[in-house]
């Protein structure tokens, strides 16, 4: 996003004043992610129903999730649900926290966990431990609270 803004928005904001052309590979990287997703959906999907354990289905049904036809249930992730408290917390606040956390930690979970730890970086090990602890807390404490909102 920074590269795109630096390329198309003329401004006096110091954050966007740099030679983005030297790092244009980032734009190709993002385009490759998008292209890979399009190819995967169109040529590698098997269109088989998702296999979810009966215990998880029962637990999610208690929270009002009834649609298990896709990876992202429309009961939680749809444009109409965005304007509910539950949808706002999951999509907007959750997205902000992921972006903020990535920037604050100096990289994403994959970067720290795979590359950082494999190159024996202590900050990456600490960061990965914090990612895991945060994930456990979110999945076991906060997510059930959010899903129980009506």
C-alpha positions as a printed Julia matrix, in Angstrom:
150×3 Matrix{Float64}:
   0.0     0.0     0.0
   2.86    2.35    0.78
   4.38    1.78   -2.67
   1.08    2.36   -4.44
   0.44    5.56   -2.5
   3.98    6.79   -3.14
   3.57    6.1    -6.86
   0.17    7.69   -7.46
  -0.4    10.27   -4.72
   1.75   13.38   -5.0
   2.15   14.72   -1.49
   4.59   16.25    0.96
   4.18   13.4     3.43
   7.67   12.18    4.33
   6.49    8.57    4.69
   5.68    8.5     0.96
   8.77   10.38   -0.21
  11.23    7.7    -1.27
  12.29    6.01   -4.47
   9.56    3.38   -4.67
  10.83    2.23   -8.08
  13.85    0.63   -6.41
  11.47   -1.63   -4.51
   8.97   -2.25   -7.31
   9.36   -5.99   -6.75
   6.88   -5.57   -3.89
   4.17   -4.66   -6.4
   4.96   -7.74   -8.5
   4.89   -9.83   -5.33
   1.39   -8.61   -4.44
   0.22   -9.09   -8.04
   1.6   -12.64   -7.89
  -0.36  -13.35   -4.72
  -3.55  -12.15   -6.4
  -2.83  -14.11   -9.59
  -2.01  -17.23   -7.57
  -5.32  -16.95   -5.73
  -7.25  -16.57   -8.99
  -5.5   -19.58  -10.53
  -6.04  -21.66   -7.41
  -9.75  -20.92   -7.22
 -10.32  -21.55  -10.92
  -8.09  -24.55  -11.55
  -7.24  -26.26   -8.27
 -10.5   -26.27   -6.3
 -12.25  -29.6    -6.09
 -15.71  -28.16   -5.26
 -16.2   -30.78   -2.58
 -18.02  -29.86    0.63
 -15.83  -28.92    3.58
 -15.19  -31.64    6.12
 -15.62  -30.19    9.59
 -15.79  -32.23   12.78
 -19.25  -32.71   14.23
 -18.09  -31.32   17.57
 -16.93  -28.04   15.96
 -20.15  -27.77   13.92
 -22.23  -28.19   17.1
 -20.14  -25.62   18.96
 -20.37  -23.07   16.14
 -24.13  -23.64   15.79
 -24.49  -22.63   19.44
 -23.01  -19.26   18.4
 -25.41  -18.9    15.48
 -23.1   -20.06   12.69
 -25.2   -22.21   10.35
 -23.44  -21.88    6.98
 -20.52  -24.28    6.54
 -20.41  -24.26    2.75
 -17.32  -22.04    2.48
 -14.14  -21.39    4.44
 -15.53  -18.06    5.63
 -19.09  -18.54    6.9
 -21.45  -15.89    5.57
 -23.07  -15.86    9.02
 -19.92  -14.07   10.19
 -18.2   -12.65    7.11
 -20.51  -10.86    4.69
 -21.14   -7.28    3.75
 -24.44   -7.24    5.63
 -22.77   -8.57    8.79
 -20.14   -5.81    8.64
 -22.63   -3.39   10.19
 -23.26   -5.54   13.25
 -21.14   -5.39   16.4
 -19.93   -8.95   15.85
 -19.02   -8.28   12.22
 -17.32   -4.99   13.06
 -15.19   -6.65   15.74
 -14.24   -9.6    13.55
 -13.59   -7.79   10.27
 -12.62   -4.18   11.05
 -11.06   -4.39   14.51
  -9.51   -7.79   13.75
  -8.06   -6.53   10.47
  -6.66   -3.44   12.16
  -5.06   -5.52   14.91
  -3.45   -7.86   12.37
  -2.03   -4.92   10.42
  -0.93   -3.08   13.55
   0.64   -6.19   15.04
   2.52   -6.96   11.85
   3.92   -3.45   11.69
   4.69   -3.33   15.43
   6.42   -6.74   15.4
   8.49   -5.8    12.37
   7.11   -8.63   10.25
   4.38  -11.2     9.87
   3.95  -14.54   11.59
   5.41  -16.44    8.65
   8.41  -14.16    8.34
   9.32  -14.37   11.99
   8.41  -18.02   12.51
  10.0   -19.45    9.38
  12.79  -17.13    8.37
  13.6   -15.49   11.71
  13.78  -18.63   13.78
  15.63  -20.57   11.06
  18.3   -17.86   11.08
  18.48  -18.09   14.89
  17.1   -14.62   15.6
  16.12  -14.29   19.27
  13.61  -11.46   18.57
  11.83  -13.74   16.08
  11.63  -16.53   18.64
  10.17  -14.14   21.23
   7.77  -12.68   18.66
   6.61  -16.14   17.56
   5.97  -17.12   21.18
   3.9   -13.95   21.6
   1.98  -14.73   18.38
   1.14  -18.2    19.7
   0.13  -16.95   23.15
  -2.03  -14.25   21.56
  -3.64  -16.8    19.25
  -4.48  -19.13   22.14
  -5.95  -16.27   24.16
  -7.96  -15.0    21.21
  -9.29  -18.43   20.18
 -10.17  -19.59   23.68
 -11.25  -16.42   25.49
 -12.14  -13.54   23.18
 -13.55  -15.37   20.14
 -16.24  -17.21   22.13
 -17.21  -13.87   23.72
 -17.43  -12.17   20.33
 -19.36  -15.05   18.75
 -21.88  -15.02   21.6
 -22.8   -11.36   20.86
 -26.21  -10.88   19.29
